[in-house]
Amino acid sequence: MSAFYIFDNREVRDPAALETYKTAVAPTTEAYGGRYRALSGDIERSEGEWAPNFLVVIEFPTLAQAKAWYSSPEYAPLKALRMRAVRCDAALVAGLDNQSA
């Protein structure tokens, strides 16, 4: 079953640090099977009051791989850098298996 990390970067605090993060993070996600599915600053809200600013969606083949990436030693310094660079909300969502879709 796939899993998705969804990040909403609400405010950039340190643009230079964010650029450093962006250039270094892809190899860590790829090492755990992650694929970027959305990098969006142009969001059209359809319902409710949620007002995301800049969404990032990363798909992983399994929930275990997603969790392993997020807590990995490779990602740890980059996560700390991202947390200094942006004010962000994040969630991990389990995907549907092929039988449920």
C-alpha positions in Angstrom: 0.0 0.0 0.0 1.4 3.4 -1.0 1.8 6.3 1.4 1.9 10.0 0.9 3.7 12.7 2.9 1.9 16.0 2.4 3.6 19.2 3.4 2.1 22.7 3.3 4.9 25.3 3.4 3.0 28.2 4.9 5.8 30.7 5.2 9.4 30.8 4.0 11.6 32.2 6.8 15.0 31.6 5.2 15.0 31.4 1.3 18.7 30.5 1.1 18.3 27.6 3.5 15.2 26.5 1.6 17.2 26.5 -1.7 19.9 24.4 0.0 17.3 21.9 1.2 15.6 21.7 -2.2 18.9 20.8 -4.0 19.8 18.1 -1.4 16.5 16.4 -0.5 15.6 14.5 -3.7 18.3 11.8 -3.4 17.1 11.0 0.1 13.5 10.5 -1.0 14.5 8.5 -4.0 16.7 6.2 -1.8 13.5 5.2 0.1 11.4 4.9 -3.1 9.8 8.3 -2.9 8.5 10.2 -5.9 7.4 13.8 -5.9 3.8 14.0 -7.0 3.0 17.7 -6.5 5.1 20.8 -6.0 2.4 23.4 -6.2 2.2 27.1 -5.4 -1.0 27.5 -7.5 -3.8 26.0 -5.5 -7.5 26.2 -6.2 -9.5 25.6 -3.1 -12.7 23.7 -3.7 -14.3 23.5 -0.3 -14.0 24.5 3.3 -11.7 27.0 4.9 -8.3 25.3 4.5 -5.9 27.7 2.7 -2.7 25.9 1.9 0.1 28.0 0.6 2.6 25.7 -1.2 1.9 22.0 -1.2 4.5 19.3 -1.6 3.2 15.7 -2.0 5.7 12.8 -2.0 4.5 9.2 -2.7 6.3 6.2 -1.2 5.7 2.6 -2.1 4.8 1.7 1.5 4.0 3.3 4.8 7.1 1.7 6.3 9.3 3.3 3.6 7.7 6.7 4.1 8.3 6.5 7.9 11.8 5.2 7.4 12.7 8.1 5.1 11.3 10.7 7.5 13.3 9.3 10.5 16.4 8.3 8.5 19.9 9.6 9.3 20.2 10.8 5.7 17.1 13.1 6.1 17.6 14.2 9.7 19.9 17.2 8.9 17.8 18.2 6.0 14.6 18.0 8.1 16.2 20.3 10.6 17.2 22.7 7.8 13.7 22.7 6.4 12.2 23.3 9.8 14.4 26.4 10.2 13.7 27.5 6.6 9.9 27.3 6.5 6.9 27.3 8.7 5.2 24.1 7.6 2.4 21.6 8.4 2.9 18.0 7.4 0.8 14.8 7.4 1.4 11.2 6.4 -1.5 9.5 4.7 -1.8 5.8 3.8 -2.9 5.2 0.2 -5.4 2.7 -1.0 -4.2 -0.7 -2.1 -4.9 -1.8 -5.6 -7.8 -3.9 -4.5 -9.6 -0.9 -2.9 -9.3 1.6 -5.7 
